[in-house]
Amino acid sequence: MPKRLEIVSVNCIVAIALVLRLWGIGFGLPYLYHFDEHFYINTALQLGAGVWNNPPYAATGLSNLFFGEYALFYVVGWLFGWFDSTAQFETTYRSDPTAFYLLGRIAVVALATTTVLVTYVLGSVVRSYKSGLLAALLLAVTLLHVRDSHYAVPDAVTPLFIVLAVTLAIRSLGEHRRRRRWRLVLAGVAGGLAIAVKWIALPVVLPVCWASFCRSKQLIDVSEGKKVQPLLLLAVAGLALGFLLGSPQILMNPAPYVREAIGQYSAGQTGGFEFWQVDEASGWLFYLNTLVYGLGPVFAALAIVGGLRRLARAIRTRECISWLLILFPGIYYLLMGSTRHYFARYALPLTPFMALFAAEVIVVTAEWLKNKKGAGLSWVIFGVITAATVAQPLANSLRHD
């Protein structure tokens, strides 16, 4: 595909993702129908009042982002005469919070849509531009991702930093030594930000650290015959820096946040999160059902096949890239399935990887048919499978207004 056509295709896919996520963005306002939105909005506004630690002591990364957004909103409003003082700013929020919630939701839309673009980059890096484009298209129309991109909560934001961390970790295996080191550090920063936005992103530590191990095996000083010192410390430093940037208040006063995290984990182990005991099935079955419904049966089946294909390749060839792709989604699914936290949105970190795995299966099938039956039939089959995979999630996302 010519480069210009590829760029046009990417822009079209990103535009589709943006429209689907903006459509219905004002749902419910000024009334609040999402249970968690007000926690993150209030925490951000409390920061403006000097309150650094605001219950319920959830992850603070998204609230800190909202704080910067609201600070800019206040400055612009003050310059244009909308607000004469912080007191009037507060009065505006209390009389009608619509603008504040819309700003938060739009920020989430922007970050969630960026995830589609980063998924394209990941697919292009690990296989080809075809895999990247198809993976981006699948994620763009996925109901599970589209639905939760409409709310000012961190669930649809977390996958961006996870996919960015994995992409940078894979890019750190490249040729240029200095760039590799910086990419590894940046992969750690992205992973730390993911954890700061949503604590359940913790398994992202594994691919970032595994990339440093792969790097240390690659780096050999030929002149002295010595292995270059492992880069694990760089990866860990990046992770710590990212978490510090996203959650400075947690490091300043960790006790209430640690208690909250332990309480949430314990609730999941004992049969449900607080009173949200909505399913008697195991967590693994619940999240499998969530993916089948949230992606569509065809999409989910192809993604599972693609994930198993990558796992088999990682075990058989010990290929670092395959391990880096499979580590997070595999460990995350096993860990979340071991709890009884019955929230469909907790499956969101899996969606970009499911899109990539499904895209790889479709592309591999088309390439195999091209070698066996010729280009004409392979393109027909490619189009049919792609249409069948995209149709249901796109229809569901359009219906979800």
ABEGO torsion letter per residue (X at the ends): XBAAAAAAAAAAAAAAAAAAAABGAABGOABBABAAAAAAAAAAAAAAAGBABBOAGBBAAAAAAAAAAAAAAAAAAAAAGABABAAAAAAAAAABAAAAAAAAAAAAAAAAAAAAAAAAAAAAAAABAAAAAAAAAAAAABAAAAAAAABBBAAAAAAAAAAAAAAAAAAAABABAAAAAAAAAAAAAAAAAAAAABAAAAAAAAAAAAAAAAAAAABBBAAAGBBBBBAAAAAAAAAAAAAAAABAAAAABAAAAAAAAAAAAAAAAAGEBEABBABABBAAAAAAAAAAAAAEAAAAAAAAAAAAAAAAAAAAAGBAAAAAAAAAAAAAAAAAAABABBBAAAAAAAAAAAAAAAAAAAAAAAAAAAAAAEAAAAAAAAAAAAAAAAAAAAAAAAABX
